[in-house]
């Protein structure tokens, strides 16, 4: 099932995508995502076409937990030593934007890079969970562009500033609730040219290992996002470049970099 949040006539709504239509469901952001009953909560007489609505971020995370160097090939291209355990960092919720929202080029940076990633969306409060149990806490999967000011990352020696600018975490366009995260093709295009072409089976630490590891550090709330790292092929984007990240069975996240 593809879960989506959208705006119609200035109202924020939730729905599912079915046969190229969006069917509204009775849900508000105060409920845990895994409390949604798609059979019970759908409002059958309310459906919308895509040209009637504006897609917004499919979740409102209290935090984005991101993984660095989770594909061997990416570590090699950056000439960085591969981690023995997951390397994590956070992006603030203020960095989140939706499909087709603009990425803003920060004035203090001279190099902005794209990073296409599979992301896990948490469905209920999660803490100290064993690997065997993590599936019970996953609502679904979406796409994240872990936008990075690469020059500032190198300058600072740590990643907070480089990763945290407003608009530096495009998410969407939807959350797929039925997906095998261990074997999905992931592809990033810039202005229509393929830059990243890999598969989630190439991760060093898989989705379930990551969720368990992180839950033993911090409480994960419903709606929180774990972005699972990027494959090789990261690179710079310039103002007016358009990035499209496609993960099979989810869709395509599209955003354009602009300079104010």
C-alpha positions in Angstrom: 0.0 0.0 0.0 1.3 3.5 -0.9 0.5 6.0 1.9 0.7 9.7 1.0 0.1 13.1 2.6 -1.2 15.9 0.5 -2.9 19.3 0.5 -6.3 19.8 -1.0 -8.1 23.2 -0.8 -5.6 24.3 1.9 -6.4 21.2 4.1 -3.7 18.6 5.0 -5.0 15.1 4.3 -3.7 11.5 4.2 -4.5 8.9 1.7 -3.5 5.8 -0.3 -2.6 5.6 -4.0 -4.7 3.1 -5.9 -5.2 3.0 -9.7 -3.6 6.4 -10.2 -6.1 8.0 -7.8 -5.6 9.1 -4.2 -8.3 7.8 -1.7 -8.6 9.7 1.5 -8.2 7.9 4.8 -9.4 9.0 8.3 -6.0 9.6 9.9 -4.4 12.4 11.9 -0.7 12.9 12.8 -1.4 12.4 16.5 -2.0 8.6 15.9 0.8 6.1 15.5 1.2 5.1 11.9 0.8 1.4 12.6 -2.7 2.1 14.1 -4.0 2.9 10.6 -6.4 0.2 9.4 -6.5 0.7 5.6 -9.6 -1.3 5.2 -11.5 0.5 8.0 -10.2 4.0 7.7 -10.6 4.7 4.0 -13.3 7.2 3.2 -14.8 5.6 0.1 -16.5 8.7 -1.4 -13.4 10.9 -1.3 -10.8 10.4 -4.0 -8.5 12.9 -5.8 -6.5 13.0 -9.0 -2.9 14.1 -8.8 -3.5 17.3 -10.6 -5.9 18.4 -7.9 -3.5 18.1 -5.0 0.0 19.1 -3.8 2.1 16.2 -2.4 3.7 17.0 0.9 6.2 15.1 3.0 4.7 11.6 3.8 5.7 11.8 7.4 6.5 14.4 10.0 9.5 12.9 11.8 10.7 14.2 15.2 14.2 13.2 13.9 15.9 11.7 10.9 18.6 9.2 11.8 21.0 8.9 8.9 23.7 6.3 8.2 27.1 7.2 6.8 29.2 4.8 4.7 26.7 1.9 4.5 27.7 0.8 1.0 31.3 -0.5 0.5 31.5 1.1 -2.9 30.7 4.5 -1.5 33.4 4.3 1.1 35.9 3.4 -1.5 35.0 6.4 -3.7 35.4 8.7 -0.7 38.6 6.9 0.3 37.2 6.4 3.8 37.7 3.4 6.1 34.6 1.2 6.3 32.9 1.1 9.7 32.8 -1.9 12.0 29.4 -0.8 13.3 26.8 1.7 11.9 28.0 5.3 11.7 25.0 7.5 12.6 24.2 11.2 12.5 21.0 13.3 12.8 19.2 15.7 10.5 16.8 18.1 12.1 13.1 18.1 11.2 13.5 21.6 9.7 15.6 20.1 6.9 12.6 18.1 5.6 10.9 19.0 2.4 8.5 17.2 0.0 8.6 15.8 -3.5 9.1 18.7 -6.0 9.9 21.2 -3.3 13.1 23.3 -4.1 16.4 22.6 -2.4 17.9 25.9 -1.4 21.6 26.4 -2.0 23.2 27.8 1.3 25.2 30.9 0.9 28.0 29.7 3.0 28.7 26.6 0.8 30.4 26.2 -2.5 29.6 22.5 -3.1 26.3 20.8 -2.7 26.0 17.1 -3.3 23.1 14.7 -3.8 22.9 11.3 -2.0 20.0 9.0 -2.9 18.9 6.6 -0.1 16.3 4.1 0.9 14.6 5.2 4.2 12.7 3.3 6.8 9.6 4.9 8.5 8.9 3.9 12.1 5.3 3.0 12.8 5.2 2.9 16.6 7.5 3.8 19.6 10.5 1.7 19.4 13.3 1.2 22.0 15.7 -1.7 22.7 14.3 -3.9 20.0 16.0 -7.2 18.9 16.6 -7.8 15.2 14.0 -10.6 15.2 11.3 -8.1 16.4 12.1 -5.0 14.3 9.6 -5.7 11.5 6.8 -5.1 14.1 7.9 -1.5 14.4 8.2 -0.6 10.7 5.4 1.2 8.9 7.0 1.3 5.5 9.7 2.7 3.3 10.3 5.9 1.4 13.1 7.8 -0.4 15.4 10.4 1.0 17.9 12.7 -0.7 20.6 13.3 2.0 21.7 16.6 0.5 25.2 17.6 1.8 27.4 20.7 1.7 30.5 18.6 0.9 33.0 21.5 1.3 31.7 22.2 4.8 31.8 18.5 5.7 35.5 18.4 4.8 36.1 21.7 6.6 34.4 20.8 9.9 35.6 17.3 10.2 32.1 16.3 11.4 28.8 16.3 9.6 26.2 18.4 11.5 26.5 21.7 9.6 27.0 20.1 6.2 23.9 17.9 6.5 21.4 20.2 8.5 20.5 23.2 6.3 16.8 23.8 5.7 15.6 21.8 2.7 18.5 19.3 2.9 16.3 16.3 3.4 13.8 15.8 0.6 11.5 12.9 1.5 8.8 11.1 -0.5 6.8 11.0 -2.5 5.0 8.3 -0.6 5.5 5.5 1.9 5.3 1.9 0.6 4.1 -0.3 3.4 4.7 -3.6 1.6 8.4 -3.9 0.5 11.4 -6.1 0.7 14.1 -3.7 1.7 16.9 -6.2 1.2 16.7 -6.3 -2.6 15.5 -3.1 -4.3 17.1 -1.3 -7.2 18.1 2.3 -6.4 18.9 4.8 -9.1 19.7 8.6 -9.0 19.6 10.8 -12.1 20.7 14.4 -12.4 19.1 16.3 -15.3 18.1 12.9 -16.7 21.6 11.3 -16.6 22.2 8.3 -14.3 24.6 9.0 -11.6 23.9 6.2 -9.0 22.8 2.7 -10.0 22.9 0.1 -7.2 20.8 -2.2 -5.1 19.9 -2.2 -1.4 21.4 -5.8 -1.2 24.8 -4.0 -1.3 24.4 -2.4 2.1 27.0 -3.2 4.8 24.3 -3.2 7.5 20.8 -4.1 6.4 17.6 -2.3 7.4 16.8 -4.6 10.3 20.3 -4.4 11.8 20.2 -0.6 11.6 16.8 -0.3 13.3 17.8 -2.6 16.1 21.2 -0.8 16.6 19.6 2.6 16.7 16.8 1.6 19.0 19.4 0.5 21.5 20.7 4.1 21.5 17.6 6.3 21.3 13.8 6.0 21.4 12.4 6.1 17.9 8.9 7.6 17.6 6.1 6.9 15.1 6.9 8.8 12.0 10.7 9.0 12.6 12.9 8.2 9.6 16.1 6.1 9.3 17.9 7.0 6.1 20.1 3.9 5.3 23.1 5.4 3.4 23.9 6.0 -0.2 25.7 3.9 -2.8 28.6 5.0 -5.0 28.1 7.8 -7.5 27.5 10.8 -5.2 28.4 14.1 -6.8 27.9 17.8 -7.0 24.8 19.6 -8.2 24.6 23.1 -9.4 21.7 25.6 -9.3 18.8 24.6 -11.5 19.9 21.0 -11.5 17.1 18.5 -11.0 17.7 15.3 -9.0 15.4 12.3 -9.4 15.9 9.3 -7.0 14.0 6.1 -8.0 13.6 3.0 -5.8 11.6 0.2 -7.4 8.2 -0.4 -5.9 8.2 3.0 -4.2 8.5 5.6 -6.9 10.6 8.7 -7.8 11.5 11.6 -5.5 12.2 14.7 -7.6 13.7 18.1 -6.5 15.5 21.0 -8.0 18.4 23.0 -6.5 17.9 26.7 -6.6 19.8 29.7 -5.3 17.9 32.5 -3.6 
